[in-house]
Amino acid sequence: MIIGRITAKAQTTIPRAVRMALGIKPGDEIAYEIDGDRVILRRASDPFDKPFASFGEWSDTLDEAYDSL
């Protein structure tokens, strides 16, 4: 178990082991999900949500309609 501390300004540092496990770096967004008496921390955007995002040559404004599916 990894333990952290809350500052007087209600801030905390995400431990290095957690950052590495989630693959997050400064500037990345994170999401909190409350599940009863626990909180689940995850990356806000999963790189697998848009599997073709790296194919810029196929990108078109008409394709944006499919992003919300």
C-alpha positions in Angstrom: 0.0 0.0 0.0 1.3 3.5 -0.9 0.5 6.2 1.7 0.3 9.9 0.9 -0.5 13.1 2.9 -2.9 15.9 2.4 -1.5 19.5 2.8 -3.2 22.3 4.6 -4.4 23.5 1.1 -6.0 20.0 0.5 -3.3 19.1 -2.0 -1.3 15.9 -2.4 1.5 14.6 -4.6 0.8 11.5 -6.6 3.6 9.1 -5.7 6.1 8.2 -8.4 5.0 4.5 -8.4 1.4 5.5 -9.1 2.4 8.0 -11.8 4.5 5.3 -13.5 1.8 2.7 -13.2 -0.8 5.0 -14.8 1.7 6.4 -17.3 0.9 10.0 -16.3 3.2 13.0 -16.5 2.9 16.7 -15.7 0.1 18.3 -17.7 -1.9 15.1 -18.0 -5.5 15.0 -16.8 -6.6 12.5 -14.2 -10.1 11.3 -13.2 -11.5 10.5 -9.8 -14.3 8.0 -9.5 -16.0 7.7 -6.1 -17.1 4.1 -5.3 -18.6 3.9 -1.9 -15.8 4.4 0.7 -13.0 4.4 -1.9 -11.8 6.6 -4.8 -10.5 5.2 -8.1 -7.8 7.4 -9.7 -7.2 6.9 -13.4 -6.0 8.7 -16.5 -8.7 11.0 -17.8 -8.1 10.1 -21.4 -7.1 6.6 -22.3 -4.9 6.4 -25.4 -7.0 3.4 -26.5 -10.2 5.5 -26.6 -9.3 6.7 -30.0 -7.2 3.9 -31.6 -6.8 5.8 -34.9 -5.8 9.2 -33.5 -2.2 8.7 -34.6 -3.4 8.3 -38.3 -3.4 12.0 -39.1 -3.4 11.5 -42.8 -6.9 10.0 -42.5 -8.2 12.9 -40.2 -11.0 14.9 -41.6 -13.7 17.1 -40.2 -16.3 14.5 -41.2 -14.6 12.0 -39.0 -15.2 14.1 -35.9 -18.8 12.9 -35.9 -17.6 9.4 -35.0 -15.5 10.7 -32.0 -18.5 10.8 -29.7 -19.5 7.1 -30.5 
